[in-house]
Amino acid sequence: MVGTRRALYLSLGLAVTGTILLLIYMRQFEQETSGGQRIELLVAVEPIARGTVISGKMLATRSVPLAYVEDRAIKAVERSKVIGLTAANAVDTQQTMMWTDLDITTEERDLSSLVQPGKRGVTVRAAGADDSRGNALIRPGDYVDVITTMKDEDTQQESAVVLFQRILVLAVGSETQPSLEPEKASSGRARNDKALTLSLSLQEAQVLALAVQRGRLMVAVRGPNDIGITHDVPDLHVSALREPESRQQIQKPPSKTGPFAIESTSTAAR
């Protein structure tokens, strides 16, 4: 009888333990499939017009999975930094507040505060170009594709390789926010406007470090609503310049901005 009772207790204990483990597993699985850890972000609870001073009553919070959090999004814990600032762009009701929606200076917005978990701020500097204003056409908050040209070690043939697509520009020079007066901001950048700080994962930063040692980099500016990623982009060999068929196959309408040349110098913002 005692043995039967002990076996019953043991069975019940194993059943409870199994149930707890199953619940833990299901919770982890649900979190992973839903985008990972949830981050509290600031959202607008009423329309905010351009030039409006942000007040606390205009803001609320929303929980968003980390996988869907924009690098530019303002976290709820940064609420105090936002109140009292001026809106540089119009913000609709229930729209997530972005740092690029605010008119703020570098002193008010540290670069490190813009770097999301798992990302790094990596700076590359533009080489001399025909347009001396160079990256003055690029603004913090823009997205770019990063391309490198390098020589094959065996054939010594040059190729153009697409390294990354849709990479966020955290800063241009020392500026981390587009100004409400872009002409004034552009005239004050001088040579410092050629430094672009990009939001990269640690492994992407490793790839970039290798690329700047092997060749030359360029960035191509994307349209603000272009979120597409082109998969399996083949490397383009220099021979394509001499082959009319290849040029016709890859020819596309020219973009209004970019690509801009950048030299092989990088630093990580931590």
N, C-alpha and C positions, 0 to 999 in steps of 0.2 A: 504493500500500500504506500509506504514511504517512498519507495523507488518510483512508483507511478506518479506520485505527486511531484517529486523532484523532476521527473522527465517533463511533466506538464508545465512546471514553472520555467524550465529550460527552453521549452518550445515557445512559450509566450514571450520570454526574453529575446529569443532569436527573431521572433516575428516582429516585435517592437523595433529592434535594432534594424532589421531589414526595411521596415516601413520608413524609419527616419533616414536611412541612407538613400532610399528611393526618392524621398521628398527633396533631399539635398541635391541629388543628381538632377531631378526634374527642374529644380530652381536654377541650377547652373546652366543646364541645357537651354532653358527658356531665356536666360540672360544673354547667352552667347548668340542664340538665333535672333534675338530682338535687337542686337547691336552693341551688347556689352554694358558696362557700368553706365548708369544714368547721371547726367550732369545737369545741374540747375542753371538755366539761362534766363536773361532778362528779355521780356517781350513788352511791346507797347499795348496798353489797354485802351488807348484812344488815338486818333490820327495826330501825328506830330508834324507840323509844317516846317519847312526849311527856315532856319533862323530862329526857331523857338528855343527858349531856355528850358532844359529838361528839369522836371520836378518829380518828386517821389510818387505823386498820385497818378502820373502817366505810365508807371512801370508796374509789372507783375512778373512772376517767375513761371517757367515751364520746365518740366523734366524731359530731357532728350537723351537717347542712347548715344554713347560716346562716338560710335561709328558714324553718326549723322550730324555731329557737331562741326560747324564751320570754324576754321581757324580764326576768322574775324569776329566770331560771336562773343558777346560780353557775358561773363559768368555772373551769377547772382551775388557771389561774394565780393564782386567789384562794384556793387551798386553805389557805394559812397563816392566812387571816383567819377561816376556819370552825372549825378545830380549837380545842377548848376552849370553844366556845359551846354553849348549851343549845337543844335542839329544842323549838320552840313547838308543832309539830304532829307527829303520827306519820308516819313515812316508810317505805314498803314497799321490799322488795328490788328493785333495778334501777330504782327511781324516780329521776328527775332531782332533784337538790337545788335548792330554791328559796330565795331570801332570805327569803321569807315563811314558810318552815318553821323559821326560827331566831328565838330571843328575843335580840335585840340592840338597842342604843341607837343614836341618831343619831351619836354620836361614833365608834362602831365601824363604822358603815356610811355612808360618804360618798355623797351623792346622785349625784355624777358617776360613781361606780363602778357605778351601776345602769343608766345610760343605754347601750343597745346601739348598735353601729355603725349609722349612718344615722338614728338617732333623736335627739330633743332632749327635755329636761325643761322643760316650759312650765307656769308657775304661774298659776292664776286664783283670785281671791278671792271668797268668798261674800258676797252682799248680806244685809241684815237679813231675817230670816224669822220666822214665827210661833213656830217652835221655835228657841229661843235656842241649843240644843246643835247645831243645824244639821248640819254634816258630821261630827259625832261618830259618826253612824251609818255613815259610810264608813270603810273601813280601807285602808291601803296594801296593794296586791295585788288590790283589787277592780277590776272592769271596769265602765265606764260608757258610755252613749251621750251625745253632746253635741248639744244642740239650741239654735237661736237664733231669736228673734223679731225681725222688722224690718219697716220700712215700705217699700212700693214707691215709688220716686221719682216715677213718673208718676201712679199712682192714689192714693197715700198710704194704700193698704190694707195692713193688717198681715198678715203671714204667719209661720207657724212652719216652720222649715227644719231637717231633720236634717243636721248637718254631718259627724259621724263616728259610727261604731259600734264597739263593743268596744274601747274605749281603756283602757289600763292606768293605774291611779292609782299613781304612784311614791311619793308622800308626801302626808300630810294634816297641814297645819301644818308643824312641824319634825320630825314623826315619819315615819320611813321603814320602820317595822316594827310590826305589831300586837303589843301587849303581852300577856303571859300574864295580866295583871290589867287588863282593859279598863275596869272601873269607875274604877280609880285613874287610868289614863291619861286618860280622858275628863274627869275633874274637874280635871285639871291643864292642859288645853289652853286654857281661857278663849277669848278671841276668836281666837287663833291657829289654832283648829281649822277655820276657814272657808276656809283656803287649800288648794287642791288642786293638786298638781303632776302633770301628765299626760304620758305618753310619746307624743310625736308625731314624725312625719317633718318635715323642714324645710319642705316644701310645705304640710303640714297646719298647721304653725305660722303660715305666711303667711296661710292661709285664716282661722285663728282671729284673727289680728291685724286683718284686715279686719272680721270679724264683731263684735268687741268695739267697733269704732268705729261700726258701723251699728245695733247693737241690743243685746239683752239675752240672756245665755246661761243655759242650764239643763243639768243632768246627770241622767240617769236610770240608776239602779243596776241592773246585771244580776245574775241568779242565777249562782252559781259554776260551774255546768256548762253554761251557755248560751253556745255558741260560734257560733250562727247569725248570718248577716248578711242583712238584708232589702234586696234590690236595688230600684232605681227607686222609692224612697219619694217620693210626690208632696208638694209643698209644701202646707200646709194654710192656707187663707185664713180670716180672721176671720169671714167670712160663714157658715162652717160652724157657728158658735155659734148662729145663728138658724135653721138648717135642720134640722128633726128627722130627715129622711132621711139627711143627712150624718152626724149624730151617731150614729144607729143603725148606720150602715155601719162606722164606725171604732171603735165602742165595744168596749172590751176589759175584762176583770176588772182592778180596780185593783191595783197593785203594793204590797207592804208597805213599800217604801222608795223615796225619790225620787219625782219629780225634785226637785232642790234648786236654788234660784236662785243664780247667781253673777254678780257685777258685772264690768264691763268693765275689768279691770286684769290685765295679764299680764307676766311676766318670764321670760327663758330661762335655764335652768341649764346651764352649760358646764363 
